[in-house]
Amino acid sequence: MVVGMTFFRYGRGLLLSGVVAALFVVIFFVPVRAEATENSTGKAGGGKVRLRVVAVGDIFLGERAVSFLEKNGAAYPFSKMGGMLRDADFAIGNLESPLTEEDEPFMEKKYILKAPPWAVASLKASGIDVFTLANNHMMDYGAGALVETIGLLDKEGLGHTGAGVDLRSARRPAVSEVKVGADVVKVAVLSYSKTFPFEFYAGKDTAGTAPGYKKFLRKDIKAARAGADIVIVAFHWGAERMRLPKDYQRELAHLAIDSGAQLVIGHHPHVIQPVEVYKSGVIFYSLGNFVFGFYSPREVGGMLASVVFTKQGAGYGIESARAVPLEVDNRIVHFAPRPLEGTPAMAAYGRIAEDSAGLGTVVEIGGDLDGNIVFDQEALQCIIKDSGAGHRRE
C-alpha cells in the first residue's frame, strides 16, 4: 500500500499442469518457505515485516491496443494478471511512449510511438505505482509531448522518474512511502536510458531522458540511499531480441548495486534475459514486454519480477526473488498478458536457468508453489523441496 509519493511535475524442473508458472531465487542462502514468499505483505511468521515489490517491462498502449481499450475498458490490459500487480505492496512498469495527440515527431526514426492521452486511465487502473520514463520512445514527439505525459501522470497521482524538462528533473528519483504493517518504508526508484538516439537525453536546460552515465549513477544512487530504505534502479538498455546481456549492462548493474541499490531491473530487448545475484542485490537484465501495442511476428517475451524485502537490522534487504514468465504474444493474448502455464512455461524456465547459470547464478524450479529453492553459499548446491520430498543436486 503506497501511502505517500514524492515526484515532480517537472521536475529446469517440474511443473504441474494448470499451475501458474513460478521460479524462485532465494539470495540470502537461508531457507524461506514458499508460502511466506507468496503472502509477503505485512507481518509473516515470527513477526517479520515483508514488503513485496513487483516489476514488469515495456508498456505501450497505442497502435493496435487502442481498439481493445476502447471496446473492453481501461482495466482490460491488466485483467488477466490475477491481482499480481494490485496485490503487491509496490509495483513498477516502463512506460514506453508519450501520451499525446501531438502529430509532429521530434526526429525521423524507424519506429515512432505514442498513445492517446486518455490511455492514462489504463495506467491508473493497472495497479502500478511508479512508471519509468527513460527509454528510446518517450521523446518521440518532443518536449511538449513529454511535458503533457508528465502532467497526465501527475494528475492521476502516478509516480514517474527518468525524464523531465531538464537533466536535473530527469535524474530525480520517484520516492514513495509504502505502509507495511506498522512500518512506513521509503522506496526510491531511478530510471536511466542507455539506448539511441542520444538526442533524447536531457541537457542542463533541455527536456529529455536521464542518460545512464556512471558518474550520474554513483551520485544519484548514493543520494537516494541516504533518504530511502530501498533503492531500485531501472535501465533501458541492451539490444533488441538479444538473449544475453551485453558486458556494459553487467558493468552498470554491478555499479548500481555497489553504489547502494538493492534491485536492478532492465528492459528494451523485448525478450527476457537472465537473472543475476550480485552481492546482496538481484538483477533482472530484461523483463521484456508487458503490454505492447503491436502484433509482432518476431520473437517476444516477458516476465514479472517479484522481490520480497525484509527488515534486516537497521535497514531492508532482499529475502527472496521470484520470476513469473508471461505470455505476451498479442496474437494469443490480444494485449492482455497473463502468466505462462504448461509447456511454454517450462521452456521459459529452462531458458532462464540456462542463461542465469552462465552468469554464475544457480536457478532451479520447485514442483509447484509449495516448492522452494535454497542455495548453499559455499558449494552453490541446490536443495529442491518438491511436495515435501527433498533431494540435493550437485
N, C-alpha and C positions, 0 to 999 in steps of 0.2 A: 504494500500500500504506500503510494507516494503521497506524503503529506505536505511537502514543500518543494519548490523548484526554483533554481536561480538560472535564468538565461536572459538574453538581451535581444531586444527587438532589432537593434542594430549591433548592436554590439558585436577369430574366424569362427565359427561357433555354431550353437544350436539355437534355432528359433522355432517356437511352437506356432503352428498355423493359426492365423487370425489374431495373434498377439502383436500389438503395436511394437515396432522395432525400437530397441533401446540399447545403447552402447555406453558402458560405464568405464570411467577412468578415475581411479582413486589416487590422488597425487601425494598425499602425506604418508603413504605407506602404513596406514593403520586400517583395520577392518571397519567398514561402515556398512550397516545393514541397508539394503536397497530400499526398504520401506521408509526408512528415515530420510533417505535422499528424495524420494518422491513426495513425502509430506514434510517439506523442509521449511515451511513458513512458520515463524514464531518459535515457541519453545518445544523441543523434542524431548526424548528420554534424557533424564539426568538434568533437566533444566537448561540445556544448551540452546542458545539462540541461533537460529539458522535463517539466512537470507538467500533466497534463490533468484538469480539473475538469468534471464534468457535473452538470446540474441538471434536475429535472422538476417539474411542477406539482402540482395537488391530488391527494391520496391519501385515499380514503375506502373502507374495506374492510367496511362494514356493508351493511344492506338486501339488495338483490338479489345482491351479490357473495358473500354468506356461503355460499350453497349451492354455488357454484363452487369456493370454497376447500375446503369440506368434501369435495367429490367429487374434486377434482384435486390437492389438496395445497397446502402452504404456499407453494411457489415458483411456483405456477401464474400469478398475475397478472403476473409479470415474465419469463415463459418465452419470450416472442416478441420480446424486445429484443436478441437476438443478442449478449449479453455487453456491451452498451454501458454498463451500469451497473457490472457487476463488473470489467470490464477497465479502467475509469478509475482514476486514482490517488486520486480523491476524488469522492464523489457526495453530492448534496443533494436532498431532497424535502420537500414540505409535507404534514405530517400534518393532515388536515382535520377530525378528530373525536377525542374521547377514546376510550380503550379501557376499557370499563367495563360492569358489569352493573347499574349504578345505574338506578333507574326514575323518580326524581323530577327533572324538569327544573329548571334554575336559574331560568328565567323563561319566560313564554309568548312564542313567536316562530313565524314561519311554518314554518321548517324546523329540526328538532331532530335532530341526528345523533349516533350512537355506533356503535362497532364492538365485537365481543366481545373480551375480554382475550386469548383465545388467538390472535387475529389478529397479535399481536406476533411470532409465529413467521414470518409472511409478511414483516413488516418486516425481520426478521433475515435472511431468505433473499433479500431484494431486492438486496443489494449497496450499499445507501445507507448512508452513514456518519453523516450528521447530518440530523435532522428538524427543520424549523422548525415552531413551535407557535403563533405569534402569528397567529390568524385568528378568524373570526366564528363558529366552532363548537367550539373547544377547551374553552370553559366552558359548553357546552350543558347539562351535568349537574352543574355546580357545582365547588367547590373539591375536594371529595372525589374526584370522578372525574378531575380534573386530577392530583392527587397520585398516584392509582392509576396513571394513564398514565405519569407520570414514573418511578414505581417500576418498571413493567414494562420501560420503555426502559433504565433503569439496569441492571436485572438481566441484560439481553441485551447489555450493553456498547454500546448505541446512543447516539450523541450527540444532543443536543437543545438548543434555545435558543428564547427568545421567550415563555416562560410559566414561572411559578413561584409559590411560596407568598407572595411579596411582590414589590414593584416592583424591588427590588434584584436578586433572583434572576431575575426575568423579563428584565431588561436584560442579564444576564451572557452573554457570548459562549460558544459552544462552540469550544474551541481544540484542534485536532488536530495531531499531529506526523506528517507524511507522509514516508516514506522514498522518495527518488527517486535512483537510482544510489547514490552515496556520500553524498549530501546528505540532511539531515533538514529539511524545510520546515514551518514553523508556519503553519497556516491557521486563521483566526478567522472564525466565522460569527455574524452578528447577525440577529435577526428582529423585525419590528415589524408591528403592525396599524394600519390606518387605516380600519377598517370598523366599522359598528354591530354590536351595541349597545355603547355606551360603558361600560355596567355590567360588561362583561367585562374592562375594563382593570384591571390590578393597582394596588393602592394601597400606601402605606407599610407597612401591616400586614395587607393583604388579598391573597388569591391572585388571579391573573388573567394576562392577556397584556400584553406590552410595547407601550405606545402609541407611535406614530411621531411624537413631538413633536420639533421642530427642536432644542431645547436638549438633548434626550437624544441625538439623532443626533450632534451635534457632539462632545459629551463622550465618548460610548461608542466612537465610531469612532476618535477620537484616542487613547484609552486602548488600544483593541485593536491599533491600528497600532504602538504603542510596543513591544508584545510579540510581534508576529506578522509574518511575511513577506508574507502575503496576507490581505486583509480582504474578505469578501463580505457584502453586506447584502441581506436578503430583505424584501420588503414585501408584505403582503396589503392590496390597495388597489383603487381604481377602481370601475367599475360593471359589473355582470354583463352579459355578451354585448355589451359596448361595444367596437367595433373599434379605437378610438384611445385613447391615454391622456389623462386629464384634465390640465389645466395644473398642478394641485398635484402630480401624480405626477412630472412632469418637474422641477418645482422641488425636490422631495425627493430625486430621483435625482441631480440635479446637486449638491445639497448633500452627499449621501453621498460622492460622488467628490471633491468639493472638500475634504472633511474627512479623506480618506485611503483610502477604499475603492477597490478596483480593478474590482470587478464588482458589479452590482446586478441582482437577479432579482425578478420580480413574479408574483403570482397572485391569483386571486379572480374575474376576469371569465368564466372557463370557456371562453374563446376566446383565440386568440393575438393579441397586439398587436405593434407593430413593435419593431425593434432600433435603438438609437441609439449611435453612437460619440460620446463626450463626453470631450474632452481625452485622457488616457491610459487611460480606462476604457470599458467596454461596459455597456449597459443593455438587458436583455430585459424589456420592460414587462409582458408577461404570457405565461407558459408554458402557460396554460390548464389543462386537466385532464390527469391521467395515469390512475390507476385510480380511478374514481368510481362508487360503488355504485348507480347508477340507470340505467334505460333512458330517457334524456332524448329527448323528441320534438322538442325545440328544438335550435337550432344549438349545437354544441360543437366544440372544437378543442384541440389540444395540440401541444407541441413539446419536444424535448430540446435544451438548450443545452450545447455542448461548447466549452470555452475552454482554450487552451494558454498556460501561463505559462512564461517562460524567465528565467534569471538575467541581470539587466542591471545591471552594475556591482555595487554593494553589496546590491541588493535584487532582487525579482522583479517583472516586468511582463508584460502580455499581448502575446503574439506574434500570435495569430490566434484567431478565434471562428467557430464553426460552428453552424448551427441545423438540426435534423432534425425536420421536421414529422411528427407521429404520427397514426395512425388510432386515435381514442379513442371512437368511436361504439360503445357496447356492444351495439347491435342487430347489429353486424358482428363485433366482436372479443370479445364476451362477457367483458369485464373482464380481458382480456389484451392491452394496447395493443401496437402494432407500428409500425415506420416506414412512412410512406406511400410508395406507388410509383405510377408511371404518371401518368394524367391528374389524379387527385386531388392528387398531389404537385406537379404543375406549377401547379395552381390555387393551392395554398398558397404556393408560391414567388412567384407573381405578386403575391399579396396582400401578402406580407411586403415585397417590393421596392417596391411602390407606396406602402405606408404608411410605410416607413422613409425613402423619398425625401422625404416630407412633413416629416420631422424633420431634413432636411439630411444624411442618411446614405445614401451610394450603396451599394446592394446588388445584386449581379449573380450569375448562376448559371453555373458551368462546365458542360461537357458531361457529365462523369462524375467519378469520383473522381480521375482524372488532371488534371482541370481545376483552375484556381486563379483567384482574383481579386486584382488588385493595384491599389491606389488611388494616384493621383498627388496628392501633398499639395497642390500649388498649384492645379492645374486641375481636380481632382476627376474626372479622366478614368479610365476603367476599361479595363484590358487583360484580355481573356478568352483564356486558353490552353485550347484545346479539342483534345485528342488531338494536341498538337504544333503546331497551326495557330493562330498568334496573330493577333488583329485588334483594332483600337482603336475604341472607340465614344466619340464626343464627348458 
